[in-house]
Amino acid sequence: ALGMDFVAILDHRQVRHMYLPEWEDGLFICGTEPGAVIKDCVAIGGHNDIHYNMLFPHKYGLAMVLANFPEFQFHGDELTGSFRYFHAPKSRYIELFDYVKSIGGIVVHAHPKTMLVSGDPLDYYYGEHTYIETIYDTVDSAATRNNYKLWCDLLAMGKHVYASGGSDSHSDTKNTALSSFYTTEKN
C-alpha cells in the first residue's frame, strides 16, 4: 500500500518472526533491535545504553550471532526464544558489529543522539561501514538534525559510515523516514 519494494522487520530481543509460516523471503528482511548496555559510555539521563539494528541476508544470521556471543543469554527455540541486552565495554560491541558484517549483515546505530550524550563523534562510532540512523521519525525533527550533523562530523574525520533512516514506529509501518538502498543487484 505504501509502494515499498521490501520492508525490514526488527523485533526486540526475539527471533520468532522470521520462522513463522507467513514469512516471505525476498519481501521481508530479517533483523533485530536488541539494544545494549555499554559499560564505558555516558548516556542521557545517566543510562548507558544504545539501540542498534542488525539486518541479515538470511534468517540464520541472528542464530549465528547468538551462538557466538553468549552475553545475549539466548534461551528457547526459534519460535519462543528471547535474549537480553548484554552488558559489555564498547570494544566487545565493535567485535559484535564486525562479526555481523563478516556474515553479510549490516549494523545501524539507531537514533544515536537521542540516547547518548557526548560532544565527541567517536563515542558514536562502532567501526567502518556501519550505519548511522541520520533520519529519525521525520526529516525535520531535532533528532534528525543532530544525527545528520553527527554523520557529517564522522565523514569529515575520514570515517566510512553510511546514513540510514527509520520510523521507529513500534506499530504500523510509516513512510516518514525510510531507508533507500541503491545496488546493482539484490543481495
C-alpha positions in Angstrom: 0.0 0.0 0.0 2.9 2.3 0.7 4.7 1.4 -2.6 7.7 -0.2 -0.9 9.7 -3.0 -2.6 10.6 -4.6 0.7 10.5 -4.0 4.4 12.7 -4.8 7.3 11.1 -6.2 10.4 13.1 -5.8 13.6 11.7 -7.5 16.7 13.1 -6.5 20.0 15.2 -9.3 21.7 13.4 -12.2 20.0 13.8 -14.4 16.9 10.3 -15.7 16.0 9.1 -13.5 13.2 11.4 -14.9 10.5 10.5 -18.5 11.3 6.7 -18.0 11.1 5.0 -19.7 8.1 3.9 -16.2 6.9 7.5 -15.1 6.4 8.3 -14.5 2.8 12.0 -14.3 1.9 12.6 -11.5 -0.6 9.8 -9.3 0.6 10.9 -9.1 4.3 14.4 -8.5 5.5 15.1 -10.2 8.8 16.7 -8.4 11.7 16.5 -7.4 15.3 16.9 -4.4 17.6 18.5 -5.9 20.7 19.8 -2.8 22.4 22.8 -2.7 24.6 24.2 -1.6 27.9 27.7 -0.2 27.2 29.8 -0.2 30.4 32.1 2.6 29.3 29.8 5.3 27.8 27.7 8.2 29.1 24.0 8.4 28.0 21.2 10.9 28.5 19.7 10.6 32.0 22.6 8.6 33.3 21.7 5.5 31.4 24.5 3.8 29.5 22.5 2.1 26.7 22.4 2.4 23.0 20.0 0.9 20.4 21.2 -0.7 17.3 19.7 -2.7 14.5 21.2 -5.8 12.9 20.0 -6.9 9.5 20.9 -10.2 8.0 20.9 -11.7 4.5 19.1 -14.8 5.7 17.1 -15.9 8.8 20.0 -17.9 10.2 22.2 -14.8 10.7 20.7 -14.0 14.1 21.1 -17.6 15.2 24.8 -17.4 14.3 25.2 -14.1 16.3 23.5 -15.6 19.3 25.7 -18.7 19.2 28.9 -16.7 19.0 28.0 -14.1 21.6 26.9 -15.8 24.8 26.4 -12.4 26.5 22.9 -12.4 24.9 21.9 -15.3 27.1 19.6 -16.7 24.5 17.1 -19.3 25.7 14.2 -21.1 24.0 13.9 -22.1 20.3 13.4 -20.1 17.1 9.7 -19.6 17.8 9.7 -19.0 21.5 13.3 -17.8 22.1 14.4 -14.5 23.5 17.6 -12.8 24.7 18.7 -9.9 26.8 20.6 -6.8 26.4 24.2 -7.8 27.2 26.5 -5.7 29.2 30.0 -5.1 27.9 32.5 -2.5 27.1 32.4 -0.7 23.7 35.2 -2.9 22.4 33.0 -6.0 22.6 30.2 -4.3 20.7 32.7 -3.4 18.0 33.6 -7.2 17.8 29.8 -7.9 17.5 29.3 -5.4 14.7 32.4 -6.7 12.9 31.0 -10.3 13.2 27.6 -9.2 11.8 29.4 -7.6 8.8 31.5 -10.7 8.3 28.4 -12.9 7.7 27.0 -10.4 5.2 24.8 -8.4 7.6 24.7 -4.7 8.4 24.5 -2.8 11.7 22.8 0.5 12.2 23.4 2.7 15.3 19.8 3.7 15.8 18.9 7.2 16.8 22.3 7.9 18.4 21.7 11.5 19.5 18.5 10.6 21.4 20.3 8.1 23.6 24.0 9.1 24.2 25.2 12.5 25.3 28.7 13.3 24.1 30.4 16.1 22.0 32.9 13.6 20.6 31.7 12.0 17.4 33.9 9.0 18.0 31.8 8.0 21.0 29.1 7.1 18.5 31.4 5.3 16.0 31.4 1.5 16.0 33.7 0.7 13.1 33.9 1.1 9.4 30.9 0.6 7.2 28.4 0.7 10.0 25.3 2.9 9.6 24.2 6.0 11.5 20.5 6.5 11.6 20.5 10.1 10.3 16.8 10.4 9.7 14.7 9.6 12.8 10.9 9.6 12.7 10.7 12.7 10.4 13.1 14.6 8.3 12.5 17.9 10.2 12.9 16.6 13.8 15.6 17.8 16.2 16.8 14.2 16.4 17.3 14.1 12.7 19.2 17.4 12.6 21.5 16.2 15.4 22.0 12.7 13.9 22.7 14.2 10.5 25.3 16.5 12.0 26.9 13.5 13.7 27.1 11.6 10.4 28.7 14.6 8.7 31.2 15.0 11.5 32.2 11.4 11.2 32.6 11.7 7.5 34.8 14.8 8.0 37.0 12.7 10.2 37.6 10.3 7.3 35.3 7.5 8.7 33.4 5.4 6.3 29.9 5.3 7.7 26.6 5.1 5.9 23.4 7.0 6.5 20.0 5.4 7.1 16.6 6.3 8.2 14.0 4.7 10.3 10.5 5.4 11.6 11.0 3.5 14.9 7.2 3.4 15.0 6.7 0.3 17.2 3.4 -0.2 15.4 2.1 0.2 11.8 4.6 0.9 9.1 5.1 4.6 8.4 6.6 6.3 5.4 8.0 9.3 7.2 11.6 8.1 7.4 12.5 5.3 5.0 16.0 4.0 4.1 16.8 3.8 0.5 19.4 1.4 -0.9 20.7 1.6 -4.4 22.5 -1.5 -5.6 23.4 -3.1 -8.9 21.9 -6.4 -7.8 19.6 -7.6 -5.0 21.7 -9.1 -2.2 
